[in-house]
């Protein structure tokens, strides 16, 4: 076997030596025509073989009829001797034809508008800067949509390099997705996607321009992939700015806008992380001054307070000072700084969204996307839509016959889709109820175990039954979340395909809403339960409330429920980020390990560029969708529940610094080059972020009011405190009600009472047993409730007023960008008018009767009008 491989190696070597060309090349064998796209297939002799062969012949024949040039590499030339590669080149005539169809903008004159005035602080930011050649790989030009009739107008220095590789692969992909390959079952079949799905081809992809770890030997190669890897994709460059113009040039605007948004989001997180860290440090440094935890830990106060059992029958009475350490830790997050941080984050999220709009507007100008509208994409039907919709009608915009889906068919598909989504959301709610039942079932077991097991006594102060239950339930909940995600992702894609959306944008928007709705309920439902339901419907000793008449509802820790919400948030958020980075970095690396090993061990003139890229992972059409989804879910964690965990922005910041480099590394080294696509914004994600920003104000107001102990403490401080020197002393005793043990019904009464206790305490505001309104809520309870509701109304109104005022004050488009857009439009129109005038003069000189004097005057008049405007 090894001898045969060696002979094969020698034969290939001889062939290459005769050709004098390395196979690690992005050109055809002639070394002139650039490879714009590659198709691969395996010629397997199964029952479908003849049908696949016929499809390929028809498809490749139609590609050639469309003007594309093909060159096939026999399987004997491939490294494993099994795969055929079809290389595709788009000649000049094809490129200019489809550049006009796709309304691609091309340079007409170098931009003469002066750049923005330099910032005097730029010298301080020099260590963060990249070289100018990396940040701005091309000069800035005035551009205009390409027209075949005006080729003299454009700056065409070299036809082979006039259209960038990303433009070329976008044009070829447009042809591939619409090229027919025959008729089957009475229906016309077309598009490379169908051929990939039915196995006719195994892959279709544009080529990277070189290996990422070294420059290509070919002097015509731009080596942009190598530059991106060295300056952007390595973690040691984490402190450097991103080369957004180069990313856009190599990968297209859609991927460029994602990295611009992710980088801007990370920059804005720095401010939130610093303020959150200060709030956390405030809680840390004031721990010793916290009167509540002092009283709980004091043997003379907390040590003398006997609490009612945590569960029915099996649990014993316990002393309040056993929760000493957990009460101290809860002060880290439940303090006055919590209120300040909740208000700050409500304003921060507005600043982030408003400043992002300005950043996006600047990118639209710099990347020639000002006149790019989604309507252009709306006119481009999905090939799947064209294939599956057999009925046709006239489009009122284009006045052409096009396929459409009848209303009845749409209604049926939407009903099935809606029912499926509701079923899966119900499944999440059912799983959350199952976790709650788990919490209730094991809570009693933990309480009994910790009270009766001597070996657990040393840690019982830190690991209370409530905390032990919360930690294990959070871990179980995280596992369920990941399992449900795995299945629902596939279901969501299936039901979106079944709906047959008309355009690519429609498809992405529908899938986005389905996935986000599911992930929102999946990730946040447990946090909503702990924040707003746990400990709120407990009842009181002798009249506890039960879930399904079996499990007693959970109580909060005597120090409050906020520490449990913090635990839940930390486990789910940190677990998701760690798991996400493992999936994004380690899994593709393992999958590509063998391919990279071949690439490094085989001579580059034997291991071809198309084979190296073939061995990489595919960055699918939904690749960016999952990246956005991951970040938007993280955005929810740091806004919706940030009042309970001021360190959440810091965790997000550290994750995002890693995320940018992981995403850039995997895109540059582990994935095939994606097909370039245009986008002028982050799309529907902007509206989702706006919705979450508004919801976050409400959730944080409720967390401060109902989950933290801040309002009860303030009410006690101003209305019920009896000590002038130490206003908060006595708060713990005031917040605990008295219960007469003899009033316990048999269902709740503990089996043992070794100390012969008469009373126990519980967390509530109720009258004592000797009062005429025994066990009813006291007036203090209603005062606290009124204060909570008043706080929610005041905080929401204050934050919303500030948010809307800030949004009104900050214009969406910077003034200098508005001026540049107007200037560029004027100069572009002037250049086009001058060109038309020159053409008219030439026609007049040549005696063209069609070029009348009136037409000449009209053109000059249009130029004057443009100048006046």
N, C-alpha and C positions, 0 to 999 in steps of 0.2 A: 504493500500500500504506500509506504513512504517513498519507494523507488518511483512509483507512478507519479506521485505528487512532485518529486524532484524533476522528472522528465518534463512534466507539464510546466513547471516553473521555467526550465531552460527554453522550452518552445516559446513561451510568452516573452521571455527576455529577448529572444532573437527577433520576434516580431516588433517589439518596441524599439530595439536598436535600429531596425530597418527604417522605422518611422521617424526616429529621432525626436520623439515627443513624449513627455511624461503623461501618464494617465491621470495624475493629480492636476487636472486642468479644467477650466470652465469654458473651453471652446471645443468645437467640432474637430475632427481629425485634421482639417485643413489649417487649424490654428487661427482662423479669422472669424468665423461665425460663432457668436456667443451662445452658450446653452442657456435658454431662458426657463426651461421646464424639463422634468424627467418623468417618464412613466416606466414602471417596472412590472414584470409578470413572470410567473413560473409556468413552464409548458408541461403541466401534469396531464398524463394520459388517463383521464377518467371518463365517465359517461358524458360529462358536460364539455369535454375537450373540443369537439367539433363546433359546438355552438359558440364557445368562447373565441375560438379561432376566427369564426365568421364575423363575430362582433368586432374583434380587433381590426380585421382587414377593412371592414366597412368604416369604422371610426377613424382609422389612420388615413384612409383614402379621403374621407370628408375633411379631415384636418388639412390635408395637402390642397384640397380644392379651395379651402378658406385662405390659402396662401402661406401656411406654415411649412417650414422645411424640417424633415425628420432624418435622423440617423440612428440606426439600430446597432447595439453592441450584442453580439452573439453570446449565448450562455457560456461558451468555451472561454470567453474573455473575462468572465466574472470570477471572483475569488473562490466561490464554492462550486462553480461549474453548473449552476442550476438556473440562475436568474438572467432574463433578457432585460436590457435597458433601452428604452426609446428616448433619444434626446431630441428636444424640440427647439427650433430657432425661429424667432419672428423677424422676417426681413423688414426693411424700411417701409415698404408700401403697406404692409399689414399694420405696422405700428402707427403710421400717420392716419390710416383709415379709422382704427378703433380709438385712437387718442381723441379724435373728433366726436366719436360716438359717446365716449365716457366723459367728455367735457374736461379733459385734462389741461391744467394750466401750465404754460411753458414760458421761459424768459423772453422778454422783448427788449429790455434795456437794463443796464445795471442801476440799482437804486441810488439816487443822488440825495435822498433825504438825510440830513445829518442825524447821527445816532444820538441817543439820550445823553444828557450831560453826565459826566462821570460823578459817582458818589465819592465824597472826600474820605469816607470810611473804607473804601475799596482796598486801600493798602493793608488794612488790618485783616481783610478776608483773603489775602493772597495765598496763604497756606491751603485754603479750601478750594482754590481755583484749579482748573485744568488748562493745559496749553490751548492757545487760541485756535490752532489748527484742528484740535479735537472738538472744541465747543462749537466752532463755526466752520465746518468742512467745505462750505460753498459760499461764494459771494451772494449778497442779497440782490435780487432782481425785481423789476416790475414784471408782472406776468399777465398773460391773457389766455383765454381758452384757445386751444389749437384749432386751426382751420387749414385744410389742405390747399385752399385757394390763396392763402396768404403766407406761404412758406418763406418768402423773402423778408417778411416782417420779423421773424424770430431769429434769435442768436444761435444759428445752427453752424457751429464750427466743425463738428465731426458727427456724421450721421450715426456712427456706431456707439457714441457715448452721449448723444443728445438726450435720449430717454434713459433715466437711471435704471439700474437693475430691478428696483422695486416697482417702478412703473411698468417695465417690460413684463415682469411676472404677473402683474395685475391684469394686463391686457390679455396675455396668453390664458390665464385662468378664466377670464370672461368668455373666451372662445371655447375652452374645454368644457365649461359648464353648460354650453348651449349647442354643442356639436352633436348631430344625430348619429345613431349607429344602426338604424334599421327599424323594422316594424315587427312587433311580437304581440300575439293575441289580439290583432286588429288595432293596436295602439302604436303610435309613433314613439319610439324610445330615444332619449338623448341625455347627454350629460355624463361627465366623468364620475360624478358621485354614484350614479347607479351602477356604473361599470366596476367601481371599487366595491360596492356592496354585494354584487353578485359574483365577485371573484375573478372577473375578466382581467382586471389589473390588480396588482397587490399594493401599489403605492403610486402617488402623484405628488410631486414637490418641486419647488425651485431650489437651486443650489446655493449653499454658502460660498462665499468668494475665496476662502482659503481655510487652512487648518487654524484652530484658535490659538495654539501654543507657539506657532512660528509663522513668519511671513512666507508667502508663496514665492517661488523662483521666477514666475512669469512677471516681467516688468509692467504688463498691461493690467495687472490685478491691483485693485485699490487697497486690499488688505484691511477692509473695514471691520471684519469679524475679529481679526487679531487686535486691532486698536480698541474695540469695544471690550474685549477680554482683559487687556492689560490696564486700561484706564477706568473700567466701570464694573466688571463682573467679579473682580477679586475682592475678598472681604477686607483685605488690608487697605483698600481705598474707601472704606465706609465713611470717612470724614470728608471726602471730596464731593463736589457738586456732580450732578449727572449730565452727560453730554447729550441733551435732549434733541438737538438738531441732527446729530449723527444717528441716534436711535430712530428718529423719524425717517431719515434718509434710507436707513438699512432695512427697517422693519415696517415702515408705513406709519401714517398718522394715528391709526387706531391704537396701536401698541404704544406709540410715543405719548399720546394723551393720557394713557393709563399710568405710565411711569411719572409723568409730570404731576398728575393728581396725587399719586402715592408719595412722591417726594415732598410736595407742598403740605400734605396732611401730616407727614412726619415732622416737618419743620414747625408747624403750628402746635404739634403735640409737645414740643420742647417747653413752651410757655406753660401749658397745662400741667406738665410733669413737675416743673419747678415749683409752681404754686401748690400742687398736691403734696409734694415732698415737704414743703414748709408747714402745711397744715398737719401732716403726720408728725413732724418733729415737735410742733406745738403740743400735740397730744402726748408725745413721749416725755417731753420735759415737764409737763404739768401733771404727770401721773401721781406724783407724791402729794400734790395739792388737792387731789380729787376727794372731796368729803364723803361721797357715796361709798367708794371702795375702802376708804379709811374705816368707816363705820361697819362695813361688812366684815373687814379683816380684824376689827377690834374684838378680842375675846370677851370683853365686858359688854359689848353690844351685839355684834354678829354671833359671837359664841354662845350668847344666852337666848337668842331667838330660835325657837324650834319651828321648823317648817312642816307643813302637811305633806304626807307621802306623795311621791311622784307617780305612783301607779296604784291600782286597786289591789287590796288584799296582800300581795307579796312584798310590797315596798315598806320600808320603815320610815319613822320620823327622822329628820336630819337637821343639822345645825347650819345656819346661814353662812357661817364663816368657812364652810367647806368650798364655797364658790369664790373664795378670796382672789385667787390668781386670775380667774376668768373675768372677774369684775374689773380688775386692774387693766387687763388687756383690752376690754371693751371700751375703756376711756380713750384708747389710741384713736378710735374712729368715731366715738360718740361724745363730741365736745363742741364748744362754741364755733371752732374753726369749720366744723361740718356744715353749718348754716352758711358761712361765708363762701365755702368752696362750691356748695350747690348753686348759689346765686352767680358766682364767678363762671361756672361751667355753662350756665344758661346763656351768659353773654359771650363766652368764648366760642360756643358753637355757631353763634350768629356771625361773629367776626371771621371764623374759618370759612363759612359758606359764602359770605360776601366777598372776602378777599380772593377766594378761589374763582368766583365769577370774573373778577378783574384779571386774574392770572390767565384764565381761559380765554378771555377776550384778547389779551396780548398775544397768546399763542395762535389764535385764529388769524390775526393779522400777519404774524411772522411766518406762518406755515401756509399762507394763501388759501385760507378756508373761509374768508369773509363772505364770499358769494356762494359757498358750498352749502346747499340746503338739503335736508333729508328728503325733500320732494324728488330730488334726482334719483335717490335710491328707491323712493316709492314707485317710480315708473319702471324699475327693474324687477320683474317678477321672479320669484324663486323657481328654479327648474322643476322642483318637485310639484309646485302648484300647477305649472304649465302641463306637466305630465299627467297628473291625477284628475284635473278638471277637463272634462270632455266637451262641455257646453261652452258656447262663445257668445259674446255680445260686444257692441261698440264702446270703446273707452271714450268718455266725454272730453277728456283732455287731449289724447293723441289722435282721436277719431279713427282708430284702427281696431279691427276685431281682435279680441283677446279672450282667453278662457276665464270663466268665473264659476264660483261655487253657489248653487241655489240656496235660497234662504232656509228652506226646510232642512236641507242637509246640514247647513251651519248650525241651526237650532238643535238638531239631534246631537251633533258632535259636542256642542257647548254643554248640553245637559249631561252627557256622559262624563265630560271633563270636569264639570263642577261637582258632580256626585263623587267622582274619584278623589278630588282634592278634599272634599268634606269628610270622606271616609278616613283619609290619612290624617287629617287634623284631629278627627275624633279618636283615632288610634293613639296619637300623641297624648291627648287629654286622658285617655284610659291608662296609658303607661305612667303618666304623672300621678293619677289616683293610686295606681299600684305602688308607686314609690312612697306616697303618703301613708298607705296602709302598712308598708314595710316600716316606715318611721314609727308609726303608732305601735306596731307589734313588737319591734325590737327595743323601743324606748323603755318599756317596763322591764325587759330582760337586762338592759344595760344598767338601769337604776338599781335593780335587785343585785346584780353581779358586783357592782362597784361598792355597794354598801356592805356586802357580806364576804368579799374576798380581801383578805389581809394584804396579799401581794400587790394589790392595786392602790392601796392607801397612799403611798408616796406621790402618785401622780393624780390622785382623785381631785386635788385642788385645781389642777390645770385642765384635766380631761373630765369634764362633767358629763353626766348622762346625756344632756342636751347636745353638747359639742360632739360627743362620740357618735350619737345618732346622726347629727348633721353631716359629719365628715363621711361616714360610711354611706349615707343616703346620697350625698353629692357625687361620690365616686360611682355608685350604682347608676345614678341618673346620667352621668357622663357616658358610661358604657352604652346605655339604652339610646342616648342621643346619637352616638356614632353609628349604631346598628340601624336605626331608623333612617338616618341620612343616607347610608349606603343603598338601601332599597328604594327610597323615595326619589333619589336623583334619576334613577333609571325609569321609574314610573312617570316622573314629570316630563322627561324627554319623550317618552312614548305617547302620552296624552297630547303633548304639544304637536308632535308629528301628525297625530290623528286629526287635529283641528285643521290641518293644512293651511297655515298662515300664508298670506298673499306675498309678502316681501320678507327679506332677511331681517329688516328692522322690526317688523310686526312679530316675526318668530322670536327674536331675542327679547322683546318687551313682554310677550306672553309668558315665555319660559321664566323670565326674571321675576314676574309677579308671583307665579306659582311657587318657585323655589324660595323666594323671600318670605312669603306668607308661611310656608311650612317651617323654614328655619327660624323665623321669628317665634312661632309657637313652641318649636322644639327646644331652642336654646334658652328662651326667656321665661317659659312657663314656671319652672321650678323656682326661679328668682322671684317672680311675682307672688308665688305661694308663700315663700318665706317672708317676703316684705309686707304683704298686705292681708294675709289670711292666718298664718301661724300665730297662735297665742291670742287671737282676737275673739274666738268663740269657744272658750274653755268652760265657761260656767264657773261654779265655785264648789268647794267641798260639800258633799251631800247632794249636789245637783249638777254634776258634771254633764257636759254634752258628749255624745258618742257618735262615731261614724259608723253607719250601718248597724246602730244599736249594739255594737260589739267592742270597738276600739275607742278608748278615751282620747279626746283631742289633745294635741301637744300643748304644753305650756312653754312660754319663753323663759330664758334664764332670768334669775332675779335682777341681773344687771341689764336686761333688755334683749331684744331679738336682733339688734343690729350686728352683733358679732357673728351671729349665725348666717345672716345675709352676706356678710363679708367672706365667711368661709365658703359658702355656696358659690359666690361670684368668683373667688380666687381659684377654686378647683376647676370650675367649668371653663373659665376664661384661659387660665394658664394651660390646662389640659388640651384645649382646642388648639392653642398656638403651638404647643410642643408637637402634638400629633400632626398638625398642618405642615410644619417644617420638615418633619420626618417623611411625610408623604411627598412633599415637593422636592426635596433634595436627595434623600437616601434611596428612595424607590427608583427614580430614573437612573441614578448613578449605578445601581446594581444591575438594572436592565441593560445598560450600555457598557458595562464593564468589559464584556467579552469583545464587543465591537471596538472599543478604544484600544484594547490590548492588540488586536489585529492591526489597527491603524498605526500603532507605534512600532510593531515588530516587523511588519512587511515593508519592503521598499516602496516609497511613494509612487514610483512609476509603475508598480504592479497593482497597488490598492487604489483604485480610481476615486476621484472626487465624488462621483455619483454613488459609488458603493459605500464610501465612508458616510455620506449623508443618509443612505438607505438604512444603515445599521443604527441610526439614531431614533429617538422616540418621536411620535407625531404630536405637534402642537395643534390640536383640533380647533374647529370653528368656535367651540365653547371654552377654549383655554382661558381667555380673558374674563369670561363670565364668572368662572370659579374664583379667579383672583379678586374681582370686585366683590363678589358675595362674601368671601372670607373677611375682607377689610370692612365691609358695611356691618357685618355681624359684630366685629370688634368695636366699631364705632358705637353700636348700641350698648355694649358693655360699659364703655367709658362715659356714656352720657345718661342712659336711662337709670343706672343704679350707682352713679359715681358718688352720691352723698354717703353711701355706706363704705366706700373704699377709695380714699383719696390717692392711693398709690396705683390705681388702675391706669391712669394716663402714663405713668412711668413704665409700667409693664408693657403697655402698648408701644411706647416709644422704643424701648429696647428690642421688642419683637420686630418693629417696622424697619429699624436700622439693619437688622439681619434679613428681614423679608426682601428689601430692595436688592441686596446682594445675592440672596438665594434665587430670586426670580430672574435677575440678570444673568447669573451663572448658569442656571438650567436652560434659559432661552438661548444663550450663546454657545454652550458646550454640549448640552444633553438632548436638544431638540433639533429637528429639521427646521430649515428656514420657513417661517410662516408666509403665506401669501399676503402681500401688502394690501391694506384696506384703509379707506378714508373714514374719518370721524371728526366732527368739530366740537364735540362735547363728550361728557361721560354718559350722556343719554338719560334713560329713565332713572338711573341711580341718583341723579341730582334731586329728583322729586322725592325719592325714598328718604334721602338724607334730610331734606327739609321737613318731611313728616315726622321723622324720628327726633329732630331738634325741637319741634313743638311738643311732642309727647314727653320728652325728657324733662321739661319744666314741670309738667304735671306730676310725673312719677317721683321726682326728687322732692317736690313740695310734700307729697304724701309720705315719703320715707322719713323726712325730717319730722313731720307731724305725728305719724302713727307708729313708725318702726323704732325711731330713736326715743330716748327719754328726755329730750331737751325741753319740750313744752311742759310736761309734768314738773320738771325741776324749776322752770321759770315761774310757773304758777305758784309753786310752794315758796319760792324765793320772795315773790312780791306780795303774796296774799296770806300765806299760812305759816310763815316762819315765826318762831317765838324768841329767837336769839338775835339781838342786834349785833353782837360781836362776831358771831359765826352764823350767818343767815341760813346756810345749808345744813347745819347740824340738826339731826332729828328727821332728815328727809326719808331715810330708809324705814324707820319705824312708822312714819306717816304713810308710806306707800304700801304697807302690808296690813291687811285686814286680819281680824281675829275670828277663829272658828272653834266652837265647842265640840270637843272630840266625841262626847256622848250623843251628838246629833248625827254622827256618821250612820248611814244606812248599812245593812249587812253587806251589800254589794261592794261598798267602798272601804269598810272598816279594815284596818290592818290586822293581821293575825296576832301580832304581838304588840304589847305596850309595856316593855320592861321597866320603864322609869315611872309608870303610873301618871302620865301627863294628862292634864285637863283640857288644855287648849293648844292649838297650833296656828301658825300664820300662813297666809297665802297672798299672792300678788294681785291686789285689786283694791278698789275704793268702795267698801261696803260697811254698813252699820254693824256693830258688834252684837253678839247673841243676847245681851241684856237690854238692848234698845228696843223701843216699841216697833221700829221699822227694821227688825233684825234681818240681816243679809240682803237688804235692798241697797241700791247704789246711793252713796252719800252725795251731798250738794257739791263737794269737791270734784267728784267724778264728772258732773255736768259742767262745772266751771272749766275743767281741763278739756272736755270735748268741745265746748264753745271756743276755747282758746285755739285748739287745733284747727277747727274749721275757719276761724278768723285768720290764722296764720296762713293757711292754704290760699285763701282768697287774696290776702295782701301780697304774699310772695309771688303768686302767679301774675297778678296785675302789674306789680313792680317790674318783674323780669320781662314780661311781654312788652310793656311800654318801652323799656330800655332796648329790647331786641328790635322792635319796629323802628324806633328812633335811629338806632345804629344802622339798620338796613336802609333807611331813608337817607341818612347822611352820606353813606358810601355809594357812589355811582357804580353801576355794573361794569361800565367801560371807562378806563382811564382817559382823561382829557387829551393827553398826548397821542394816545392810540386813535381816538376819534379824529384828531387833526391829521394824523398820518394816513388814515383810511381815505379821508376826503381828498387829501393831496395826491395819493396814489391813483384814485379813481379819475381825478382830473387829468393827471399826466398821462395815464393809460389811454383815456379817450383822445387826448391831444395827439399822442403818437399814432393811434389808429386812424384818426381823421387826416393827419398829415400823409400817412401812407396811402389812404384812399385818394387824396388830392393829387399825389404824385402819379398814381395809376391813371387817374382821369386825364392829367396833362399828357401822359405818354400816349393814351388812346387818341386824344385830340391831335397830337402831332402826327400820329399815324393815319389820321383821316377817318377815324372810326365814327360813323354816323350816329351810333347809339349814344356816344358820349356827347350829348347836346350841351349847349351853353347853359340852359336852365339847370341841368344836373350839376354842372360845375359851380354855378352860383349857389345852389341849394347846399352843396357840400361845404363851401366856404362859409355860408350863413350858419350852418350847424356848428362849425368850429368857433365862430364868434359867439354864438349862444352859449357854448360850453365854457368859453373863457369868462363870459359875464356871470354865469352861474357860479 
